[in-house]
Amino acid sequence: QDYLQAMCEVIVDSNGTLDKFIGDCIMALWNAPQRLRAHERAAVGASLDMQARLVELHRRWTPERIPPIRFRVGINSDAVLVGNFGCEYRINYTVLGDGVNLASRLEAANKPFGTVVLVAESD
């Protein structure tokens, strides 16, 4: 819970919108529902701040013998669909589109590349 709280604080402090938790993944977006100038810069800045917060958490966890954790980030800027999507059983405010899928693939691609953050820009 400390980890998710710390990461969510960074996202919200950078004017990001928390979308959902997918396992231990946090899906977030910038530039919706409120327009945000330089939303790309805010997302990248948040990823750097999240890394710094994780270092703080590791320092706090070391005496408690809590093993360090790692995270990966995929960032893509693209036109996507934003709004309430779903069906009569469940509706969520979220984003849909190829740009979202690319961000997810970038996050996963960090592992074989040995990186923490991968960023792309789509037209």
N, C-alpha and C positions, 0 to 999 in steps of 0.2 A: 504494500500500500504506500509506503514511503516513496518508492520509485515512481509509481503512477502519479501520485500527488505532486511530486517535484516536477516531473515532465509536463504535467497539465498546467501547472502554474507558469512555467516558461512559455508555453503556447499561448495561454490567455494574456499574459503580460506583453506579448508581442502582437496583440490584436488578432490572434488566430482564433478559429472556431473549432471546438472539439466536435468531431463527427461521431466517432464510435471507437470502441475497443474491439479488436479482433484478436482473441487470445491475449498475448502480452503486447500486442501492437496497438499503438494509438494512431488513429486516422484523424488528421486535422487539415483544415483548409484556411486560406487567407483570401481576402477580397470578397467574401460573402458571409453573412447576409449584408454586411456594410461594405461599401467600396473602401479600398485602402490603397492609397498611393504607395508605390514601391512595395507591393505585396511580395514580390519575388525576394527582395532584400530582407523583408521581415521574416520570411520562411527560412532563408539561409541563416540569418542571424539567430533565429530560434534554435536551429540545429546546433550551432556553435555554443549557445548558452546551455542547451541540454547536455552537451558534452562536459561543460564546466560543472554543472550541477551534479552530474554523475560522479565526477572526481570527488566532490564534497561528500556525496553519499558513501562512496567507497572508504573514505577516511573515517567516517562515522561507523561504518559497519565492521572495519578491520578488528577492533577490540572485541566485537561480539562474534567474531569468526564467521561472519556472513560472507560467502564467496562473492567475488566481484562479478558483475554482469556486464554484458555488452549490448549495444543496440546499433541499429543501422537505420539510415534515413534515405528515402528516395524523394526527390523534389522535381516536379515538372510544372511548368506554366503553360496553360493551354485553355482554349474555350471548352467549357463543359456545361452540362445541364445541372442546374442547382435548384433544389426545392424539396417539397414533400413528395416522396415516391413510395409506392407500396401497393397494397391491396386492401380489401375490406378487413382483413385480419390483423394487419400491421402496417403502419406508415411511419417513415423516418425522414427527417430532414437530412439530405445527403447530396453528394455529387455523383454524376454518372458520365461516362464517356471514355474515349480512347486515352485522353490525357491522364485520367485517374488510373487506368490500367497500366500505363507507362510508368507512373510514379511507383506503383506497386512492384513492377518488374525491376526498376532501378534499386529499390530497397533490397530486393533479393540478390541482385547482381553484386552488391557490396561484398557478399561473403566470398565468392571465388576471387574477386579482385583484392581482397584484404583491405578494403576501405570502409569508412564509416558513413560518408555522405556522398551520394551521386546526384548530380543536378543536370537536368536537360531543359531545353526550351523548344516548344513546338510552335509552328505557325498556325 
